[in-house]
């Protein structure tokens, strides 16, 4: 059922956010991200020891597209 909406002020919308006012059939917010991290970066818990003699994080990526978001319906 349609509704009447008064004045709306949008201050900020995130990169993958959606602002919806009115009727809609489907909303698909889409975003992608790639994270590079070294040894032990995502380790959580109690009493963890990480031994890494040569810490190297390879950021070379020969792929053209890892997560294509075009035609994502």
Secondary structure, 3 states (H helix, E strand, C coil): CCCCCCCCCCCCCCCCCCCCCCCCCCCCCCCCCCCCCCCCCCCCCCCCCCCCCCCCCCCCCCCCCCCCCCCCC
